Amino acid sequence: MNILLLGAGGREHALAWKMAASPLIGRLICAPGNAGIAQEAECVALDLTDHGAVIAFCRANHVEFVVVGPEAPLCAGIVDDLEVAGIKAFGPTRAAARLEGSKGFTKDLCREHGIPTAAYQRFRAAAPAKAYLRERGAPIVVKADGLAAGKGVVVAQHETEAAAAIDMMFGGGLGEASGEVVIEDFLDGEEASFFALCDGNTAIPLATAQDHKRAFDGDKGPNTGGMGAYSPAPIIDAAMSARIMTEIIEPTMQAMKAIGSPYKGVLYAGLMITAAGPKLIEYNARFGDPECQVLMLRLMSDLVPALLASRDGQLKSFDLRWYADPALTVVMAAKGYPGHYARGSVIDGLDAATAIEGVEIFHAGTKAEGGRIVANGGRVLNISAVGKTVREAQERAYDAVACIRWPEGFCRHDIGWRAVGRESNKNR
C-alpha cells in the first residue's frame, strides 16, 4: 500500500517511524517532511493548502491512503476533498474538526449534552468580555476561539493579566483565530491528555500522556506548543479511564453523529482531573505533539491497520496492544521560542545521542543542508526514551540531550517531574 503522510513536525516523524515498520507499506511518502522523516520516508515538496495539488500527486503516485498529521489541513477540509476524489484519508472532516477549530463550538456542545467542562461565555468584543471578567474574577482562562498553534490560551492569575489578554486577542495579536474569544472558569486539578481512536460510531481508548506546556523549568514562562511529555499519565488509572470514556468521549461521539458530523480519527481530550472527576479543557482533532512521540514508542501493535479501521468504520472489534514501559520526550527548541528565533544553526552530536539504549530522536524543525542537520523551526528536536520507570526514561533522555552540541538551542530540565515524584513516594 502506498501511503502519503502530511506534515513536517515531530508528531509526523513519530508516525512515519511507526508506519515504516508495517508490512502493509509499499511506498511511504511524506509532504513536506523534515530531515528526520527523510530517514523513514520519501519527502516531497507539496503545499498542503493546495488540496488540488495534493490530490493530483496522489493520483500520479498511486497513493491509496492519506494520513493527515496537523490540525490546519483538517480544519480546512482536506479529508473531505480527498474522499470526494476517491482517495481514502485518515482524520475528521472539516465539520467534525470544529471540535478543535472552534473552542466556542466545543463548549456549546458540552453545555448542550452535559459533558463536564468549565463554566464559560463567548465574546466578539472586548468591552463585554471585560465586564464578564470583572464579574467572575481571577484566576480565569482566556482563549482564542480558533487555531493559534498552541499559543491561544492565557491562564491569567490576575484580572489585569486577563484584561491584557483580551486586548491582545481582539487587537489582532492572534490574527483570525481571536475574532471570537472564550472566557472560562479556572479549573483546579492536574492536567492530562487522553486519546481515543474513533470511526464515527465507536471509540476505543489509546494511551494517556502528560504534556509540559510552559517554556521553562518549574512550569514557568509563556505557553508553548509543548516542551515535553511522558506516557502513561499516572493520574489516569483504569477506573478514571472508564469515566472519561463514559462521561466525555462517548457523549461527544453521539453528539457529533446527531448533528450529522460523525467523528473519525484521533480525538485528543485535554483534561483536568479535579476532585469532582474529569473535566474537558479542550479537544484536539489529531495526535498531540509531543504526546504522539511517546505514544508511538509505547505502541506494540501495527499502527496502519488501526488507522485504516478508523477510516473504514471497523473499530468495534478492534484492539491495540501497548508496552507497559513508560516513555518520555524532551523538546529541544531554538532560543527565543515561542517568540522570535533564528533558523540555520548547526546541530551536532545526534549519532552519539541515538546510540544510548532506549533513545529515539524525532525531528521537528530541521532540514539537511550541506550534509549537516540545521535548525529550521521553533521546536526542533524531540529527544525520546523508554525505560522500566519514568525516572529511567528521563535519565536516558537527558543523557542523550547532553550529547547534542547545539549552543543555539534550549530545553527544560524537569520533564516528567510529577511522575518521578510519584515513583519516589511509592518506593519509600
One Martini backbone bead per residue (centre of mass of N, CA, C, O) as a GRO file, in nm:
protein
  428
    1MET     BB    1   0.095   0.037   0.023
    2ASN     BB    2   0.033   0.374  -0.049
    3ILE     BB    3   0.152   0.643   0.162
    4LEU     BB    4   0.043   0.967   0.278
    5LEU     BB    5   0.208   1.208   0.474
    6LEU     BB    6   0.108   1.494   0.659
    7GLY     BB    7   0.390   1.690   0.740
    8ALA     BB    8   0.683   1.833   0.971
    9GLY     BB    9   0.698   1.705   1.253
   10GLY     BB   10   0.734   1.513   1.529
   11ARG     BB   11   0.476   1.360   1.488
   12GLU     BB   12   0.541   1.266   1.193
   13HIS     BB   13   0.795   1.111   1.261
   14ALA     BB   14   0.660   0.906   1.449
   15LEU     BB   15   0.461   0.797   1.238
   16ALA     BB   16   0.672   0.710   1.029
   17TRP     BB   17   0.831   0.518   1.210
   18LYS     BB   18   0.586   0.327   1.260
   19MET     BB   19   0.485   0.274   0.964
   20ALA     BB   20   0.757   0.160   0.840
   21ALA     BB   21   0.710  -0.126   1.005
   22SER     BB   22   0.495  -0.205   0.808
   23PRO     BB   23   0.392  -0.461   0.585
   24LEU     BB   24   0.181  -0.267   0.420
   25ILE     BB   25   0.412  -0.112   0.302
   26GLY     BB   26   0.536   0.033   0.019
   27ARG     BB   27   0.498   0.347   0.011
   28LEU     BB   28   0.648   0.624   0.189
   29ILE     BB   29   0.512   0.949   0.209
   30CYS     BB   30   0.616   1.298   0.264
   31ALA     BB   31   0.438   1.617   0.334
   32PRO     BB   32   0.730   1.769   0.354
   33GLY     BB   33   0.890   1.724   0.597
   34ASN     BB   34   1.219   1.615   0.718
   35ALA     BB   35   1.529   1.506   0.808
   36GLY     BB   36   1.410   1.260   0.965
   37ILE     BB   37   1.187   1.154   0.775
   38ALA     BB   38   1.395   1.085   0.541
   39GLN     BB   39   1.468   0.802   0.691
   40GLU     BB   40   1.154   0.677   0.633
   41ALA     BB   41   1.086   0.868   0.381
   42GLU     BB   42   0.955   1.028   0.116
   43CYS     BB   43   1.021   1.358   0.031
   44VAL     BB   44   0.787   1.624  -0.051
   45ALA     BB   45   0.687   1.915  -0.223
   46LEU     BB   46   0.394   2.041  -0.063
   47ASP     BB   47   0.098   2.222  -0.061
   48LEU     BB   48  -0.146   2.186   0.184
   49THR     BB   49  -0.345   2.420   0.071
   50ASP     BB   50  -0.335   2.249  -0.205
   51HIS     BB   51  -0.557   2.015  -0.274
   52GLY     BB   52  -0.518   1.963  -0.577
   53ALA     BB   53  -0.216   1.884  -0.557
   54VAL     BB   54  -0.252   1.643  -0.369
   55ILE     BB   55  -0.440   1.481  -0.554
   56ALA     BB   56  -0.253   1.467  -0.799
   57PHE     BB   57  -0.027   1.317  -0.657
   58CYS     BB   58  -0.185   1.065  -0.577
   59ARG     BB   59  -0.253   0.979  -0.868
   60ALA     BB   60   0.044   0.970  -0.983
   61ASN     BB   61   0.133   0.768  -0.711
   62HIS     BB   62  -0.078   0.564  -0.604
   63VAL     BB   63  -0.241   0.666  -0.362
   64GLU     BB   64  -0.447   0.503  -0.099
   65PHE     BB   65  -0.341   0.673   0.163
   66VAL     BB   66  -0.414   0.942   0.396
   67VAL     BB   67  -0.223   1.108   0.652
   68VAL     BB   68  -0.318   1.348   0.890
   69GLY     BB   69  -0.151   1.546   1.118
   70PRO     BB   70  -0.244   1.834   1.119
   71GLU     BB   71  -0.497   2.073   1.181
   72ALA     BB   72  -0.526   2.272   0.943
   73PRO     BB   73  -0.614   2.075   0.711
   74LEU     BB   74  -0.864   1.969   0.858
   75CYS     BB   75  -1.011   2.251   0.891
   76ALA     BB   76  -0.992   2.284   0.560
   77GLY     BB   77  -1.091   1.993   0.425
   78ILE     BB   78  -0.903   1.757   0.310
   79VAL     BB   79  -1.070   1.502   0.357
   80ASP     BB   80  -1.309   1.573   0.184
   81ASP     BB   81  -1.151   1.606  -0.087
   82LEU     BB   82  -1.030   1.324  -0.101
   83GLU     BB   83  -1.294   1.158  -0.088
   84VAL     BB   84  -1.424   1.280  -0.343
   85ALA     BB   85  -1.163   1.167  -0.513
   86GLY     BB   86  -1.122   0.857  -0.393
   87ILE     BB   87  -0.942   0.908  -0.125
   88LYS     BB   88  -0.822   0.787   0.142
   89ALA     BB   89  -0.867   0.918   0.487
   90PHE     BB   90  -0.716   1.036   0.788
   91GLY     BB   91  -0.969   1.195   0.955
   92PRO     BB   92  -1.152   1.461   0.993
   93THR     BB   93  -1.372   1.657   0.902
   94ARG     BB   94  -1.444   1.979   0.898
   95ALA     BB   95  -1.692   1.959   1.087
   96ALA     BB   96  -1.548   1.778   1.306
   97ALA     BB   97  -1.290   1.975   1.350
   98ARG     BB   98  -1.438   2.189   1.533
   99LEU     BB   99  -1.338   2.078   1.807
  100GLU     BB  100  -1.075   2.257   1.742
  101GLY     BB  101  -1.149   2.517   1.558
  102SER     BB  102  -1.383   2.563   1.799
  103LYS     BB  103  -1.429   2.638   2.122
  104GLY     BB  104  -1.724   2.729   2.120
  105PHE     BB  105  -1.848   2.478   1.997
  106THR     BB  106  -1.756   2.282   2.222
  107LYS     BB  107  -1.889   2.422   2.462
  108ASP     BB  108  -2.178   2.400   2.357
  109LEU     BB  109  -2.183   2.093   2.338
  110CYS     BB  110  -2.137   2.042   2.638
  111ARG     BB  111  -2.384   2.190   2.745
  112GLU     BB  112  -2.604   2.026   2.583
  113HIS     BB  113  -2.466   1.720   2.686
  114GLY     BB  114  -2.323   1.714   2.976
  115ILE     BB  115  -2.024   1.787   2.954
  116PRO     BB  116  -1.757   1.822   3.146
  117THR     BB  117  -1.690   2.169   3.225
  118ALA     BB  118  -1.629   2.487   3.215
  119ALA     BB  119  -1.739   2.775   3.271
  120TYR     BB  120  -1.885   3.013   3.020
  121GLN     BB  121  -1.809   3.258   2.753
  122ARG     BB  122  -1.886   3.444   2.458
  123PHE     BB  123  -1.690   3.676   2.241
  124ARG     BB  124  -1.670   3.989   2.007
  125ALA     BB  125  -1.580   4.185   2.248
  126ALA     BB  126  -1.415   4.355   2.497
  127ALA     BB  127  -1.621   4.483   2.692
  128PRO     BB  128  -1.794   4.229   2.774
  129ALA     BB  129  -1.550   4.060   2.859
  130LYS     BB  130  -1.465   4.250   3.097
  131ALA     BB  131  -1.727   4.233   3.252
  132TYR     BB  132  -1.708   3.929   3.304
  133LEU     BB  133  -1.440   3.937   3.449
  134ARG     BB  134  -1.538   4.108   3.691
  135GLU     BB  135  -1.751   3.900   3.780
  136ARG     BB  136  -1.548   3.641   3.813
  137GLY     BB  137  -1.253   3.678   3.814
  138ALA     BB  138  -0.958   3.548   3.971
  139PRO     BB  139  -0.880   3.302   3.814
  140ILE     BB  140  -0.853   3.281   3.446
  141VAL     BB  141  -0.962   3.197   3.105
  142VAL     BB  142  -0.818   3.281   2.782
  143LYS     BB  143  -0.961   3.221   2.447
  144ALA     BB  144  -0.917   3.145   2.139
  145ASP     BB  145  -1.125   3.005   1.913
  146GLY     BB  146  -0.900   2.935   1.726
  147LEU     BB  147  -0.620   2.874   1.563
  148ALA     BB  148  -0.277   2.907   1.754
  149ALA     BB  149  -0.039   2.702   1.793
  150GLY     BB  150  -0.071   2.684   2.124
  151LYS     BB  151  -0.116   3.030   2.184
  152GLY     BB  152  -0.451   3.076   2.270
  153VAL     BB  153  -0.374   3.061   2.590
  154VAL     BB  154  -0.471   3.225   2.905
  155VAL     BB  155  -0.356   3.193   3.237
  156ALA     BB  156  -0.497   3.402   3.471
  157GLN     BB  157  -0.421   3.536   3.795
  158HIS     BB  158  -0.515   3.823   3.691
  159GLU     BB  159  -0.713   4.069   3.568
  160THR     BB  160  -0.494   4.225   3.411
  161GLU     BB  161  -0.400   3.982   3.243
  162ALA     BB  162  -0.676   3.923   3.113
  163ALA     BB  163  -0.718   4.201   2.981
  164ALA     BB  164  -0.465   4.186   2.803
  165ALA     BB  165  -0.557   3.936   2.644
  166ILE     BB  166  -0.809   4.062   2.524
  167ASP     BB  167  -0.666   4.291   2.374
  168MET     BB  168  -0.479   4.117   2.205
  169MET     BB  169  -0.694   3.951   2.055
  170PHE     BB  170  -0.878   4.195   1.950
  171GLY     BB  171  -0.602   4.332   1.823
  172GLY     BB  172  -0.467   4.079   1.641
  173GLY     BB  173  -0.242   3.884   1.778
  174LEU     BB  174  -0.400   3.607   1.633
  175GLY     BB  175  -0.580   3.695   1.431
  176GLU     BB  176  -0.848   3.504   1.334
  177ALA     BB  177  -0.859   3.331   1.601
  178SER     BB  178  -0.967   3.618   1.771
  179GLY     BB  179  -1.264   3.706   1.683
  180GLU     BB  180  -1.313   3.506   1.916
  181VAL     BB  181  -1.388   3.467   2.274
  182VAL     BB  182  -1.308   3.258   2.552
  183ILE     BB  183  -1.441   3.249   2.886
  184GLU     BB  184  -1.313   3.065   3.170
  185ASP     BB  185  -1.291   2.881   3.426
  186PHE     BB  186  -1.090   2.779   3.666
  187LEU     BB  187  -0.916   2.474   3.707
  188ASP     BB  188  -0.866   2.240   3.967
  189GLY     BB  189  -0.570   2.033   3.912
  190GLU     BB  190  -0.477   1.775   3.678
  191GLU     BB  191  -0.326   1.733   3.388
  192ALA     BB  192  -0.436   1.552   3.085
  193SER     BB  193  -0.398   1.311   2.818
  194PHE     BB  194  -0.655   1.186   2.593
  195PHE     BB  195  -0.693   0.899   2.373
  196ALA     BB  196  -0.895   0.838   2.076
  197LEU     BB  197  -1.031   0.605   1.852
  198CYS     BB  198  -1.233   0.681   1.560
  199ASP     BB  199  -1.541   0.582   1.336
  200GLY     BB  200  -1.832   0.743   1.418
  201ASN     BB  201  -1.926   0.514   1.650
  202THR     BB  202  -1.646   0.422   1.763
  203ALA     BB  203  -1.445   0.411   2.069
  204ILE     BB  204  -1.096   0.382   2.154
  205PRO     BB  205  -0.858   0.361   2.375
  206LEU     BB  206  -0.562   0.485   2.437
  207ALA     BB  207  -0.319   0.648   2.552
  208THR     BB  208  -0.154   0.835   2.794
  209ALA     BB  209  -0.064   1.181   2.899
  210GLN     BB  210   0.190   1.438   2.973
  211ASP     BB  211   0.232   1.776   2.951
  212HIS     BB  212   0.459   2.069   2.881
  213LYS     BB  213   0.386   2.401   2.815
  214ARG     BB  214   0.598   2.548   2.942
  215ALA     BB  215   0.916   2.677   2.875
  216PHE     BB  216   1.005   2.640   3.180
  217ASP     BB  217   1.106   2.562   3.459
  218GLY     BB  218   0.844   2.515   3.681
  219ASP     BB  219   0.617   2.621   3.498
  220LYS     BB  220   0.742   2.860   3.329
  221GLY     BB  221   0.627   3.088   3.130
  222PRO     BB  222   0.520   3.049   2.832
  223ASN     BB  223   0.326   2.919   2.617
  224THR     BB  224   0.326   2.623   2.420
  225GLY     BB  225   0.325   2.335   2.218
  226GLY     BB  226   0.553   2.180   2.378
  227MET     BB  227   0.836   2.053   2.599
  228GLY     BB  228   0.696   1.776   2.684
  229ALA     BB  229   0.657   1.414   2.764
  230TYR     BB  230   0.450   1.145   2.905
  231SER     BB  231   0.406   0.776   2.928
  232PRO     BB  232   0.190   0.743   3.136
  233ALA     BB  233  -0.072   0.878   3.325
  234PRO     BB  234  -0.101   0.826   3.659
  235ILE     BB  235  -0.393   0.964   3.710
  236ILE     BB  236  -0.487   0.739   3.492
  237ASP     BB  237  -0.677   0.492   3.551
  238ALA     BB  238  -0.907   0.259   3.479
  239ALA     BB  239  -1.143   0.413   3.613
  240MET     BB  240  -1.089   0.691   3.480
  241SER     BB  241  -1.104   0.596   3.189
  242ALA     BB  242  -1.401   0.508   3.201
  243ARG     BB  243  -1.514   0.788   3.269
  244ILE     BB  244  -1.415   0.936   3.018
  245MET     BB  245  -1.568   0.768   2.814
  246THR     BB  246  -1.861   0.806   2.942
  247GLU     BB  247  -1.857   1.139   2.997
  248ILE     BB  248  -1.699   1.237   2.714
  249ILE     BB  249  -1.648   1.071   2.452
  250GLU     BB  250  -1.925   0.932   2.389
  251PRO     BB  251  -2.105   1.191   2.390
  252THR     BB  252  -1.952   1.322   2.157
  253MET     BB  253  -2.005   1.112   1.942
  254GLN     BB  254  -2.315   1.134   1.955
  255ALA     BB  255  -2.335   1.439   1.894
  256MET     BB  256  -2.195   1.437   1.615
  257LYS     BB  257  -2.390   1.240   1.480
  258ALA     BB  258  -2.656   1.410   1.531
  259ILE     BB  259  -2.531   1.661   1.341
  260GLY     BB  260  -2.377   1.513   1.087
  261SER     BB  261  -2.058   1.474   1.232
  262PRO     BB  262  -1.886   1.229   1.230
  263TYR     BB  263  -1.615   1.091   1.412
  264LYS     BB  264  -1.287   1.068   1.266
  265GLY     BB  265  -1.009   0.956   1.443
  266VAL     BB  266  -0.840   1.155   1.658
  267LEU     BB  267  -0.921   1.206   2.004
  268TYR     BB  268  -0.809   1.487   2.198
  269ALA     BB  269  -0.812   1.516   2.547
  270GLY     BB  270  -0.805   1.788   2.748
  271LEU     BB  271  -0.755   1.754   3.099
  272MET     BB  272  -0.912   1.782   3.424
  273ILE     BB  273  -0.833   1.647   3.736
  274THR     BB  274  -1.063   1.652   3.974
  275ALA     BB  275  -1.237   1.604   4.263
  276ALA     BB  276  -1.505   1.549   4.066
  277GLY     BB  277  -1.334   1.487   3.812
  278PRO     BB  278  -1.352   1.494   3.482
  279LYS     BB  279  -1.250   1.769   3.261
  280LEU     BB  280  -1.289   1.964   2.985
  281ILE     BB  281  -1.079   2.181   2.811
  282GLU     BB  282  -1.006   2.033   2.525
  283TYR     BB  283  -0.993   1.976   2.177
  284ASN     BB  284  -0.833   1.752   1.947
  285ALA     BB  285  -0.800   1.636   1.587
  286ARG     BB  286  -0.527   1.491   1.690
  287PHE     BB  287  -0.230   1.431   1.750
  288GLY     BB  288  -0.004   1.506   1.963
  289ASP     BB  289   0.257   1.770   2.030
  290PRO     BB  290   0.456   1.533   2.194
  291GLU     BB  291   0.269   1.274   2.250
  292CYS     BB  292   0.308   1.090   2.002
  293GLN     BB  293   0.598   1.001   2.062
  294VAL     BB  294   0.525   0.825   2.318
  295LEU     BB  295   0.307   0.649   2.193
  296MET     BB  296   0.480   0.510   1.968
  297LEU     BB  297   0.682   0.375   2.169
  298ARG     BB  298   0.430   0.202   2.314
  299LEU     BB  299   0.339   0.071   2.054
  300MET     BB  300   0.293  -0.262   1.949
  301SER     BB  301   0.118  -0.227   1.726
  302ASP     BB  302   0.002  -0.180   1.425
  303LEU     BB  303  -0.097   0.123   1.291
  304VAL     BB  304  -0.233   0.097   1.008
  305PRO     BB  305  -0.491  -0.075   1.071
  306ALA     BB  306  -0.609   0.138   1.265
  307LEU     BB  307  -0.645   0.368   1.061
  308LEU     BB  308  -0.826   0.209   0.865
  309ALA     BB  309  -1.052   0.138   1.071
  310SER     BB  310  -1.134   0.426   1.123
  311ARG     BB  311  -1.219   0.501   0.831
  312ASP     BB  312  -1.407   0.218   0.790
  313GLY     BB  313  -1.572   0.142   1.058
  314GLN     BB  314  -1.378  -0.107   1.236
  315LEU     BB  315  -1.358  -0.082   1.578
  316LYS     BB  316  -1.546  -0.271   1.745
  317SER     BB  317  -1.315  -0.532   1.727
  318PHE     BB  318  -1.073  -0.364   1.819
  319ASP     BB  319  -0.715  -0.392   1.908
  320LEU     BB  320  -0.457  -0.273   2.132
  321ARG     BB  321  -0.109  -0.280   2.204
  322TRP     BB  322   0.105  -0.223   2.497
  323TYR     BB  323   0.363  -0.107   2.652
  324ALA     BB  324   0.447  -0.069   2.988
  325ASP     BB  325   0.662   0.111   2.938
  326PRO     BB  326   0.775   0.411   2.967
  327ALA     BB  327   0.769   0.744   2.815
  328LEU     BB  328   0.998   1.015   2.704
  329THR     BB  329   1.007   1.373   2.612
  330VAL     BB  330   1.241   1.620   2.484
  331VAL     BB  331   1.241   1.949   2.397
  332MET     BB  332   1.420   2.117   2.143
  333ALA     BB  333   1.480   2.465   2.118
  334ALA     BB  334   1.491   2.771   2.004
  335LYS     BB  335   1.603   3.051   2.091
  336GLY     BB  336   1.294   3.236   2.182
  337TYR     BB  337   1.101   3.034   2.220
  338PRO     BB  338   0.781   3.145   2.116
  339GLY     BB  339   0.925   3.356   1.977
  340HIS     BB  340   1.189   3.478   1.851
  341TYR     BB  341   1.389   3.306   1.598
  342ALA     BB  342   1.651   3.127   1.462
  343ARG     BB  343   1.791   3.004   1.167
  344GLY     BB  344   2.061   2.761   1.072
  345SER     BB  345   2.171   2.605   1.293
  346VAL     BB  346   2.396   2.372   1.405
  347ILE     BB  347   2.372   2.011   1.457
  348ASP     BB  348   2.528   1.801   1.694
  349GLY     BB  349   2.539   1.455   1.823
  350LEU     BB  350   2.312   1.248   1.728
  351ASP     BB  351   2.455   0.974   1.721
  352ALA     BB  352   2.530   0.960   2.022
  353ALA     BB  353   2.240   0.982   2.128
  354THR     BB  354   2.119   0.721   1.974
  355ALA     BB  355   2.319   0.510   2.124
  356ILE     BB  356   2.136   0.512   2.349
  357GLU     BB  357   1.950   0.334   2.534
  358GLY     BB  358   1.612   0.387   2.433
  359VAL     BB  359   1.669   0.596   2.198
  360GLU     BB  360   1.483   0.856   2.026
  361ILE     BB  361   1.484   1.082   1.741
  362PHE     BB  362   1.261   1.349   1.673
  363HIS     BB  363   1.190   1.552   1.422
  364ALA     BB  364   1.101   1.888   1.338
  365GLY     BB  365   1.291   2.167   1.295
  366THR     BB  366   1.442   2.043   1.013
  367LYS     BB  367   1.741   2.034   0.793
  368ALA     BB  368   1.927   1.959   0.514
  369GLU     BB  369   2.273   2.099   0.488
  370GLY     BB  370   2.559   2.007   0.364
  371GLY     BB  371   2.542   1.733   0.553
  372ARG     BB  372   2.366   1.886   0.766
  373ILE     BB  373   2.200   1.976   1.061
  374VAL     BB  374   1.935   2.217   1.081
  375ALA     BB  375   1.759   2.468   1.194
  376ASN     BB  376   1.374   2.514   1.112
  377GLY     BB  377   1.257   2.618   1.402
  378GLY     BB  378   1.136   2.606   1.717
  379ARG     BB  379   1.074   2.315   1.730
  380VAL     BB  380   1.329   2.061   1.666
  381LEU     BB  381   1.349   1.835   1.900
  382ASN     BB  382   1.294   1.481   2.013
  383ILE     BB  383   1.398   1.343   2.311
  384SER     BB  384   1.363   0.994   2.335
  385ALA     BB  385   1.242   0.747   2.588
  386VAL     BB  386   1.281   0.435   2.745
  387GLY     BB  387   1.166   0.258   3.052
  388LYS     BB  388   1.092   0.103   3.348
  389THR     BB  389   1.088   0.405   3.424
  390VAL     BB  390   1.063   0.735   3.428
  391ARG     BB  391   1.344   0.789   3.535
  392GLU     BB  392   1.495   0.625   3.319
  393ALA     BB  393   1.387   0.780   3.077
  394GLN     BB  394   1.491   1.053   3.170
  395GLU     BB  395   1.794   0.987   3.186
  396ARG     BB  396   1.828   0.907   2.890
  397ALA     BB  397   1.736   1.170   2.761
  398TYR     BB  398   1.951   1.357   2.908
  399ASP     BB  399   2.197   1.209   2.802
  400ALA     BB  400   2.133   1.283   2.506
  401VAL     BB  401   2.133   1.588   2.534
  402ALA     BB  402   2.440   1.601   2.623
  403CYS     BB  403   2.540   1.514   2.321
  404ILE     BB  404   2.428   1.779   2.214
  405ARG     BB  405   2.545   2.030   1.979
  406TRP     BB  406   2.353   2.337   2.061
  407PRO     BB  407   2.377   2.660   2.152
  408GLU     BB  408   2.085   2.762   2.017
  409GLY     BB  409   1.958   2.579   2.234
  410PHE     BB  410   1.677   2.447   2.436
  411CYS     BB  411   1.558   2.314   2.761
  412ARG     BB  412   1.406   2.133   2.976
  413HIS     BB  413   1.493   1.972   3.316
  414ASP     BB  414   1.172   1.854   3.420
  415ILE     BB  415   1.072   1.621   3.272
  416GLY     BB  416   0.856   1.424   3.476
  417TRP     BB  417   0.838   1.521   3.779
  418ARG     BB  418   0.568   1.407   3.878
  419ALA     BB  419   0.621   1.100   3.824
  420VAL     BB  420   0.885   1.077   3.982
  421GLY     BB  421   0.761   1.155   4.253
  422ARG     BB  422   0.568   0.915   4.268
  423GLU     BB  423   0.781   0.695   4.262
  424SER     BB  424   0.930   0.782   4.519
  425ASN     BB  425   0.687   0.755   4.714
  426LYS     BB  426   0.627   0.452   4.652
  427ASN     BB  427   0.935   0.355   4.753
  428ARG     BB  428   0.921   0.438   5.072
   0.00000   0.00000   0.00000
